[in-house]
Amino acid sequence: MGKQRVLSGVQPTGNLHLGNYLGAIRNWVDGQKEYDNFFCVVDLHAITVPHNRATLASDTLAIAALYLACGIDLEYSTIFVQSHVKAHTELTWLLNCITPLNWLTDMIQFKEKAVKQGENVGTGLLDYPVLMAADILLYDADKVPVGEDQKQHLELTRDIAVRINHLFGQPDEPVLKLPDPMIRKEGARVMSLTDGRSKMSKSDPSELSRINLLDTPDEIAKKIKRCKTDPVKGLTFDDPDRPECNNLLTLYTILSGKTKESVAEECRDLGWGQFKPMLTEVAIESLRPIQEKYHRIREEKGYLESVLREGRAKAETVANRTLERVKNAMGFLPPL
């Protein structure tokens, strides 16, 4: 048997931050040798909410370059841009036609984001989970890395695949493979620098809420210096009344590579004025190799474009095979 396949992606909406890296991409890198990996830049998802057309293309290239800079290895992984593989949109339409509307209106993320957009909410936001299902199902993915906020979408993907198989497949010959979740490692959930109870997010309007992977040392120092803390002396983990303290200690633990026990001992008598410079130093040094590699990739003329061309060719081979299988099962006339 060959390796199991993993599929995941990141939207090109703003810079990747430490939460993206520690919560997802670093885990992809650590486990990539075990799997056949397809990592895409999901630019079609980026337009389900108002986007900046002037930066979409450059942001897409930046995310692809950061995949490589963070350690995604082309020997084990394929990197491509979602919109470059037309099968994503075609399969989405086919899945739309068998997906009950109430399945989509019940999605928690749609309800939350629709409230923010009001009357301007687009159909694409409602249909986002079907496009995500198409992304996954096209590649016969065995596993999909997910966090808590995406588990409902993966459950919907499985429901759609079951429905397609029931309507158009045979008991011993399913049309689509059902993917399983790959739950992220405990402790990789990074919270906002301005609110220790909220996840670090690209959608937060405040740049001070997150450390971006391409932030300069001065920017990192400024954000950590101004991050939310409390007046209590002595730093401890897991105090429900001190979420920011727990978050910053956890961040220091992950970036320094130290154990939770050793950090608890090191920091228990420290004040914030002593701790923040320590966190600043490990954050800057942790990001330095990523930033240096990113800039080398962007300066190497034509390299990134060649990676994406090769990635597109590999992705299309797999995706078009699945699309043809679905269309045949649904009874479409093959091209003449």
C-alpha positions as CSV (number, residue, x, y, z in Angstrom):
1,M,0.0,0.0,0.0
2,G,1.1,3.5,-0.8
3,K,1.2,6.4,1.6
4,Q,-2.1,8.0,2.8
5,R,-2.8,11.3,1.3
6,V,-3.2,14.6,3.2
7,L,-4.9,17.7,1.9
8,S,-4.8,21.2,3.4
9,G,-4.6,24.8,2.5
10,V,-4.4,28.5,3.7
11,Q,-6.1,31.5,2.3
12,P,-4.0,34.3,0.8
13,T,-5.6,37.0,3.0
14,G,-2.8,38.9,4.8
15,N,0.4,37.5,6.2
16,L,0.7,34.2,7.9
17,H,1.1,34.6,11.6
18,L,2.5,32.5,14.5
19,G,-0.9,30.9,15.0
20,N,-1.0,29.6,11.4
21,Y,2.6,28.3,11.7
22,L,2.4,26.7,15.2
23,G,-1.1,25.5,14.9
24,A,-0.9,24.0,11.4
25,I,2.1,24.4,9.1
26,R,4.7,23.2,11.6
27,N,2.7,20.1,12.1
28,W,2.5,19.6,8.3
29,V,6.2,19.9,8.1
30,D,6.9,17.5,10.9
31,G,4.7,14.8,9.5
32,Q,5.1,15.3,5.8
33,K,7.5,12.3,5.2
34,E,4.7,10.0,6.4
35,Y,2.2,11.1,3.8
36,D,1.5,12.0,0.2
37,N,0.8,15.7,0.7
38,F,-1.2,18.3,-1.3
39,F,-1.0,21.8,0.1
40,C,-2.9,24.5,-1.8
41,V,-3.2,28.3,-1.6
42,V,-7.0,28.6,-1.4
43,D,-7.5,31.8,-3.3
44,L,-11.1,30.9,-4.2
45,H,-12.0,30.9,-0.6
46,A,-10.4,34.3,-0.1
47,I,-13.1,36.0,-2.2
48,T,-16.1,34.6,-0.1
49,V,-15.7,37.9,1.9
50,P,-14.7,41.3,0.5
51,H,-11.1,41.1,-0.7
52,N,-8.4,43.4,-2.0
53,R,-8.0,42.7,-5.7
54,A,-4.8,44.7,-5.9
55,T,-3.0,42.3,-3.6
56,L,-4.7,38.9,-4.2
57,A,-2.1,37.7,-6.7
58,S,1.0,38.9,-4.7
59,D,-0.5,37.5,-1.5
60,T,-1.0,34.1,-3.2
61,L,2.7,34.0,-4.2
62,A,3.7,35.1,-0.6
63,I,1.8,32.2,0.9
64,A,3.3,29.7,-1.5
65,A,6.8,31.0,-0.7
66,L,6.1,30.8,3.0
67,Y,5.0,27.2,2.7
68,L,8.5,26.5,1.3
69,A,10.2,28.8,3.8
70,C,8.5,27.0,6.7
71,G,9.9,23.7,5.5
72,I,7.4,22.1,3.1
73,D,9.6,19.7,1.1
74,L,8.7,19.2,-2.6
75,E,10.1,15.6,-2.3
76,Y,7.1,14.7,-0.2
77,S,4.6,17.5,-0.9
78,T,2.8,19.2,-3.8
79,I,2.2,23.0,-3.6
80,F,-0.4,24.5,-5.9
81,V,-2.9,27.4,-6.3
82,Q,-6.6,26.3,-5.9
83,S,-7.9,28.5,-8.8
84,H,-5.3,27.1,-11.2
85,V,-7.1,23.7,-11.1
86,K,-10.5,24.2,-12.7
87,A,-11.8,20.9,-11.3
88,H,-12.4,22.6,-8.0
89,T,-15.1,24.9,-9.3
90,E,-16.7,22.2,-11.5
91,L,-16.9,19.6,-8.7
92,T,-18.3,22.3,-6.4
93,W,-21.3,22.8,-8.8
94,L,-21.9,19.1,-9.0
95,L,-21.9,18.8,-5.2
96,N,-24.1,21.9,-4.9
97,C,-26.8,20.1,-6.8
98,I,-27.1,17.3,-4.2
99,T,-26.4,19.3,-1.0
100,P,-29.5,20.3,0.9
101,L,-29.7,24.0,1.5
102,N,-30.4,23.6,5.2
103,W,-27.1,21.8,5.6
104,L,-25.4,25.1,4.7
105,T,-27.6,27.5,6.5
106,D,-26.9,25.5,9.7
107,M,-23.2,26.0,9.5
108,I,-21.9,28.0,12.5
109,Q,-19.2,30.0,10.6
110,F,-21.8,31.1,8.1
111,K,-24.1,32.4,10.8
112,E,-21.3,34.2,12.5
113,K,-19.9,35.8,9.4
114,A,-23.3,36.6,7.9
115,V,-24.2,38.7,10.9
116,K,-21.0,40.8,10.4
117,Q,-21.7,41.3,6.6
118,G,-25.5,42.0,7.0
119,E,-27.4,42.5,3.7
120,N,-24.1,42.4,1.7
121,V,-23.4,38.7,2.5
122,G,-22.6,36.8,-0.7
123,T,-23.7,33.4,-1.9
124,G,-20.1,32.4,-1.8
125,L,-20.0,32.6,1.9
126,L,-22.9,30.3,2.2
127,D,-21.4,27.9,-0.3
128,Y,-17.9,28.0,1.2
129,P,-18.2,24.5,2.8
130,V,-19.2,22.9,-0.5
131,L,-16.1,24.3,-2.2
132,M,-14.1,23.1,0.8
133,A,-15.7,19.6,0.3
134,A,-14.7,19.7,-3.4
135,D,-11.1,20.6,-2.4
136,I,-10.8,17.6,-0.2
137,L,-12.8,15.0,-2.2
138,L,-11.0,15.8,-5.5
139,Y,-7.7,14.4,-4.1
140,D,-9.2,11.3,-2.4
141,A,-7.7,12.7,0.8
142,D,-7.4,10.2,3.6
143,K,-6.7,12.8,6.3
144,V,-7.4,16.5,6.6
145,P,-5.7,18.6,9.4
146,V,-8.4,20.4,11.2
147,G,-8.8,22.6,14.3
148,E,-12.0,23.0,16.3
149,D,-13.3,25.7,14.0
150,Q,-13.2,23.5,10.9
151,K,-14.5,20.2,12.3
152,Q,-18.0,21.0,11.3
153,H,-16.9,21.6,7.7
154,L,-15.1,18.2,7.5
155,E,-18.2,16.5,8.9
156,L,-20.2,18.2,6.1
157,T,-17.6,16.9,3.6
158,R,-18.2,13.4,4.8
159,D,-22.0,13.8,4.6
160,I,-21.8,15.1,1.0
161,A,-19.5,12.1,0.1
162,V,-21.9,9.7,1.7
163,R,-24.8,11.2,-0.2
164,I,-23.0,11.0,-3.6
165,N,-22.1,7.4,-2.9
166,H,-25.7,6.6,-1.9
167,L,-27.2,8.2,-4.9
168,F,-24.7,7.3,-7.6
169,G,-22.3,4.6,-6.3
170,Q,-22.5,0.9,-5.7
171,P,-22.2,-0.8,-2.3
172,D,-18.8,-2.2,-3.2
173,E,-17.7,0.7,-5.4
174,P,-18.1,4.1,-3.8
175,V,-17.6,7.2,-6.0
176,L,-15.8,9.3,-3.3
177,K,-13.5,8.5,-0.4
178,L,-14.6,9.6,3.0
179,P,-11.8,11.7,4.7
180,D,-10.8,11.5,8.3
181,P,-9.8,14.4,10.5
182,M,-6.2,14.8,11.5
183,I,-6.5,16.5,14.9
184,R,-3.8,19.0,15.7
185,K,-1.4,18.3,18.5
186,E,-2.4,19.7,21.9
187,G,-0.8,23.0,22.9
188,A,-0.5,24.4,19.4
189,R,-3.5,26.8,19.8
190,V,-2.1,30.3,19.9
191,M,-4.2,33.1,21.2
192,S,-4.4,36.8,20.4
193,L,-1.8,39.2,21.9
194,T,-4.6,41.6,22.8
195,D,-7.1,39.0,24.2
196,G,-6.0,35.8,25.7
197,R,-9.4,34.2,25.2
198,S,-9.6,34.7,21.5
199,K,-7.6,32.8,18.8
200,M,-4.9,34.6,17.0
201,S,-6.5,35.5,13.6
202,K,-5.7,37.2,10.3
203,S,-9.2,38.7,10.4
204,D,-8.6,40.6,13.6
205,P,-8.5,44.3,12.6
206,S,-5.6,45.0,15.0
207,E,-2.1,44.2,13.8
208,L,-1.0,44.3,17.4
209,S,-3.1,41.1,18.0
210,R,-0.7,38.8,16.1
211,I,3.0,38.2,15.3
212,N,3.3,37.7,11.5
213,L,5.9,35.4,10.2
214,L,7.5,38.3,8.2
215,D,7.4,40.9,10.9
216,T,10.7,42.7,11.4
217,P,12.5,42.4,14.8
218,D,11.4,45.9,15.6
219,E,7.7,45.0,14.9
220,I,7.9,41.9,17.0
221,A,9.4,43.8,19.9
222,K,6.8,46.5,19.6
223,K,3.9,44.0,19.6
224,I,5.2,42.0,22.6
225,K,5.9,45.2,24.5
226,R,2.3,46.3,24.0
227,C,0.6,43.0,24.4
228,K,-2.1,42.6,27.0
229,T,-0.9,41.4,30.5
230,D,-2.1,41.6,34.1
231,P,-0.8,43.3,37.3
232,V,0.1,40.0,39.0
233,K,3.7,39.3,39.7
234,G,4.9,35.8,39.1
235,L,3.9,33.9,35.9
236,T,1.9,30.7,35.9
237,F,0.2,28.4,33.5
238,D,-3.4,27.3,33.4
239,D,-4.9,30.0,35.6
240,P,-8.4,30.6,34.2
241,D,-8.3,34.2,35.5
242,R,-5.0,34.9,33.7
243,P,-5.6,33.8,30.0
244,E,-2.9,36.2,28.6
245,C,-0.3,34.9,31.1
246,N,-1.0,31.3,30.0
247,N,-0.9,32.3,26.3
248,L,2.4,34.1,26.5
249,L,4.0,31.4,28.6
250,T,2.8,28.7,26.2
251,L,4.2,30.7,23.2
252,Y,7.5,31.0,25.0
253,T,7.5,27.3,25.7
254,I,6.9,26.3,22.1
255,L,9.3,28.8,20.6
256,S,12.1,28.1,23.0
257,G,11.7,24.3,22.8
258,K,11.7,24.0,26.5
259,T,9.4,21.9,28.6
260,K,6.3,23.3,30.3
261,E,7.8,22.3,33.7
262,S,11.1,24.1,33.1
263,V,9.4,27.2,31.9
264,A,7.1,27.2,34.9
265,E,10.1,27.0,37.2
266,E,12.1,29.7,35.2
267,C,9.2,32.2,35.1
268,R,7.4,31.7,38.4
269,D,9.0,34.7,40.1
270,L,9.4,37.0,37.1
271,G,7.5,40.2,36.3
272,W,6.4,41.1,32.9
273,G,9.2,43.6,32.5
274,Q,11.7,40.7,32.8
275,F,9.7,38.2,30.8
276,K,8.7,40.2,27.7
277,P,12.3,40.7,26.5
278,M,12.9,36.9,26.8
279,L,9.8,36.2,24.7
280,T,10.9,38.8,22.2
281,E,14.3,37.2,21.8
282,V,13.0,33.7,21.2
283,A,10.3,34.9,18.8
284,I,12.8,36.9,16.7
285,E,15.3,34.0,16.6
286,S,12.6,31.4,15.8
287,L,11.4,33.4,12.8
288,R,14.8,34.4,11.5
289,P,15.5,31.2,9.5
290,I,12.0,31.3,8.0
291,Q,12.4,34.9,7.0
292,E,15.8,34.4,5.5
293,K,14.6,31.4,3.4
294,Y,11.5,33.3,2.3
295,H,13.5,36.2,1.0
296,R,15.9,33.9,-0.9
297,I,12.9,32.2,-2.6
298,R,11.4,35.5,-3.6
299,E,14.7,36.7,-5.0
300,E,15.3,33.6,-7.1
301,K,13.8,34.6,-10.3
302,G,11.3,32.2,-11.8
303,Y,11.7,29.5,-9.1
304,L,8.4,30.0,-7.3
305,E,6.5,30.1,-10.6
306,S,8.1,26.8,-11.6
307,V,7.1,25.2,-8.3
308,L,3.5,26.3,-8.8
309,R,3.4,25.1,-12.5
310,E,4.7,21.7,-11.5
311,G,2.2,21.6,-8.6
312,R,-0.6,22.5,-10.8
313,A,0.3,19.6,-13.2
314,K,0.4,17.1,-10.4
315,A,-2.8,18.4,-8.8
316,E,-4.7,18.4,-12.1
317,T,-3.8,14.8,-12.8
318,V,-5.4,13.6,-9.6
319,A,-8.3,16.1,-9.5
320,N,-9.4,15.5,-13.1
321,R,-9.4,11.8,-12.5
322,T,-11.8,12.2,-9.6
323,L,-14.0,14.7,-11.5
324,E,-14.3,12.3,-14.4
325,R,-15.3,9.5,-12.0
326,V,-18.0,11.7,-10.4
327,K,-19.4,12.9,-13.8
328,N,-19.5,9.3,-15.1
329,A,-21.4,8.2,-12.0
330,M,-23.9,11.0,-12.3
331,G,-24.6,10.1,-15.9
332,F,-23.0,12.9,-17.9
333,L,-22.1,12.4,-21.6
334,P,-18.3,12.1,-21.9
335,P,-16.6,14.6,-24.2
336,L,-16.9,13.5,-27.8
